[in-house]
Amino acid sequence: MSELIERYQREFTDIFAAKSAYCFWKGRVALYAILKAMGVRAGDEVILPGYTCVMDVNPVKYLGARPVYVDIEPATFNININLLKEKITPSTKAIIAQHTYGYPCDMDAIMNIADKNNISVIEDCCLAFGSKYKGRIVGTFGKAAYFSFQWNKPYTTGLGGMVLTNDSELAENIESLCDKQLRKPSKKEVLMLAAQLAIYRALIYPRTTALAQMVFRYLTKKGVVVGSSSTCEFEPTMAPDFFKAASSIQAFSGLRQLKKIEQNIAHRRKMAELYDRLLAEKGWPVRQYDATIMEPVMVRCPVRIAEKDRALAEAAKAGIELGSWFECPLHPVETPLAAYDYQIGMCPEAEKACDEVVNLPLHPRANEKTARRTVEFINRFTKVI
Ligand SMILES: Cc1ncc(COP(=O)(O)O)c(C=O)c1O
């Protein structure tokens, strides 16, 4: 392992005062490592919110386990605790607690259910770096947590993932798994990722994001760039080169991002508060959460809008950075839901959110002007109360 990767893992661990961290090529690879090291296998059930990315479900399917979906709370988009209780069976091996958009899950309730039933909790912190629940940082509650550093995440290394754990046995199992099975990314993949990162840093700003995303998706299909997901990842069968290590370039970029993490978090908090104020001034609903329990660090600011498709199309033309996740319960819309054991109607609140929610940029390149333009833009559409 390179010295850079070791340093990145060590510095990441320090931020959380945790015992071990392991970085990977992508977040989904990190989740796979956790599940495999926990011994998840055919016949097991893994609980997830029905408002997620299909790449989160793939590792469950790769291991032959069954994903079980739980509907969400409409305010925080996180797993509904009462419904979660109903889904526990003797086969439940793990609960994936996804801290959606940055809102922490109700960790006391989840840990309580898990402990009573001897189930492991894995925190999905891909959208929540630095959020706190009852004063404690998310990622430190469950048996393990994982993070993503893909383009849209709290910070980006182009692609990238990290496991965080305080569990010594799990850490040993992950190390032994990596020793035996982890592959290195090819030189071509690493060079392409490095070039993409340089282009991203030079060219991607809120006004150019929509255009850049269109070009990026086109080039990914043509195989010219390293996409976040390849075509074979829309099927629940694992590609031979899936279980891949992080490159030193990702570690180098991650270390740079960690140096700026406090400013990044402070900026996200300030921007989210600004959106709350600007949206409230126009009579739009704002974020609803119990501030005595949660200190969310949002990755994007979710807003419900009646004409979502039209708003997204017009935003792209107008150079407004309007995001859209999740577009279906197992994002993106191309996902063959039946192959992932999801039937429409299983999670009505999640499906409603998919139809209504757009998200607004909070990242370090978005500023007050971005927020004002974005709110002016969405105010031309109909709010959902
Ligand atoms: C909530 C969530 N978890 C996990 C992932 C997977 O992360 P990665 O793209 O790094 O594999 C995603 C997708 O980007 C996501 O949105």
The ligand as an SDF file (V2000), in Angstrom:
LIG
                    3D

 16 16  0  0  0  0  0  0  0  0999 V2000
  -26.4940    7.4940   -0.6860 C   0  0  0  0  0  0  0  0  0  0  0  0
  -25.4520    6.8510   -1.5600 C   0  0  0  0  0  0  0  0  0  0  0  0
  -24.7240    5.8220   -1.0720 N   0  0  0  0  0  0  0  0  0  0  0  0
  -23.7690    5.2240   -1.8140 C   0  0  0  0  0  0  0  0  0  0  0  0
  -23.4900    5.6310   -3.1020 C   0  0  0  0  0  0  0  0  0  0  0  0
  -22.3960    4.9450   -3.8760 C   0  0  0  0  0  0  0  0  0  0  0  0
  -21.2210    5.7200   -3.8770 O   0  0  0  0  0  0  0  0  0  0  0  0
  -20.1590    5.5510   -5.0640 P   0  0  0  0  0  0  0  0  0  0  0  0
  -20.7310    6.2370   -6.2730 O   0  0  0  0  0  0  0  0  0  0  0  0
  -18.9020    6.2210   -4.5820 O   0  0  0  0  0  0  0  0  0  0  0  0
  -19.9810    4.1070   -5.2720 O   0  0  0  0  0  0  0  0  0  0  0  0
  -24.2370    6.6550   -3.6580 C   0  0  0  0  0  0  0  0  0  0  0  0
  -24.0410    7.0320   -5.0770 C   0  0  0  0  0  0  0  0  0  0  0  0
  -23.3770    7.8430   -5.5200 O   0  0  0  0  0  0  0  0  0  0  0  0
  -25.2190    7.3120   -2.8590 C   0  0  0  0  0  0  0  0  0  0  0  0
  -25.9330    8.3490   -3.3360 O   0  0  0  0  0  0  0  0  0  0  0  0
  1  2  1  0
  2  3  1  0
  2 15  2  0
  3  4  2  0
  4  5  1  0
  5  6  1  0
  5 12  2  0
  6  7  1  0
  7  8  1  0
  8  9  2  0
  8 10  1  0
  8 11  1  0
 12 13  1  0
 12 15  1  0
 13 14  2  0
 15 16  1  0
M  END
$$$$
